[in-house]
Amino acid sequence: MERTGGGGMIPLSHLLFVSTALFFIGMYGLFTRRNMITMLMSIELLLNSVNINFVVFNKYLYPEKLDGIFFTIFIIAIAAAEAAVAIAIIINLYRSHQSIDVNDAEDMKY
């Protein structure tokens, strides 16, 4: 059974706008926040923006290939490992300093 109606492809410019918005929201959060958890979430937004770009450009340039999807799956796996390590570091920092503020982490330098 065929679908009828207004179901078409989303224009490339709309998808790139969403990706750009995610990227700049992530950059804003990374540069303005001092909480490590919020900074970690901002990094995840940046990575999701990159994933959207990989999938969108793969779909529009090479619709028969899945290279962009494979890159995205690889980035998701790396992001999961990065988040696990970062959360472990944040938990250890909180146990030793009773804070997850970036300025309090400067005590770990020496």
C-alpha positions in Angstrom: 0.0 0.0 0.0 1.4 3.4 -1.0 1.5 6.4 1.2 -0.3 9.4 -0.2 -0.2 12.9 1.1 2.5 15.4 2.1 5.2 13.1 3.2 8.4 14.3 1.5 12.0 14.8 2.2 13.1 17.5 4.7 15.1 20.2 3.0 18.9 20.1 3.6 18.8 23.7 4.9 16.4 22.8 7.7 18.5 19.9 8.9 21.7 22.0 8.8 20.0 24.7 10.7 19.1 22.2 13.5 22.7 20.9 13.5 24.1 24.5 13.6 21.8 25.4 16.5 22.8 22.3 18.4 26.5 23.1 17.8 26.2 26.7 19.0 24.1 25.8 22.0 26.8 23.3 23.0 29.6 25.9 22.5 27.7 28.4 24.6 27.2 25.9 27.4 30.8 24.8 27.3 32.2 28.3 27.5 29.7 29.8 30.0 29.2 27.0 32.6 31.4 26.1 35.4 29.6 22.9 36.4 31.4 19.8 35.0 28.1 17.9 34.4 26.7 20.8 32.3 30.0 21.0 30.4 29.8 17.3 29.7 26.3 17.7 28.4 27.5 20.5 26.2 30.2 18.3 24.7 27.5 15.7 24.0 25.5 18.3 22.1 28.5 19.1 20.0 29.0 15.4 19.2 25.3 15.1 18.3 25.6 18.0 16.0 28.4 16.3 14.2 26.4 13.1 14.0 23.5 14.9 12.4 25.9 16.4 9.8 27.3 12.9 9.0 23.9 11.4 8.5 22.5 14.4 6.5 25.4 14.7 4.1 25.6 10.9 3.6 21.8 10.8 2.8 22.0 13.7 0.3 25.3 13.0 -1.4 25.5 9.2 -1.4 22.0 7.8 -0.6 23.0 4.3 -1.6 26.0 4.1 0.9 26.0 3.9 4.6 29.3 5.5 5.4 27.8 8.4 7.4 25.8 6.0 9.5 28.9 3.9 10.3 30.8 7.1 11.4 27.8 8.1 13.5 27.7 4.7 15.3 31.4 4.9 15.9 31.0 8.5 17.4 28.2 7.3 19.6 30.3 4.5 20.9 33.2 6.8 21.6 30.9 9.4 23.2 29.5 6.7 25.6 33.0 5.7 26.6 34.0 9.3 27.1 30.9 10.0 29.2 31.6 7.0 31.4 35.2 8.1 32.0 34.2 11.7 32.6 31.5 10.8 35.1 33.9 8.6 37.0 36.4 11.5 37.1 33.6 13.9 38.3 32.5 11.5 41.0 36.1 11.2 42.3 36.5 14.9 42.2 33.3 15.4 44.2 34.4 12.8 46.8 37.7 14.6 47.3 36.6 18.3 47.1 32.8 18.2 47.8 32.2 20.2 44.6 32.1 19.7 40.8 32.9 23.3 40.0 35.7 23.7 37.4 37.5 26.2 39.6 37.8 23.7 42.4 39.4 21.2 40.0 42.5 23.5 39.7 43.6 22.2 43.1 44.4 18.9 41.3 47.2 20.5 39.3 49.8 20.3 42.1 
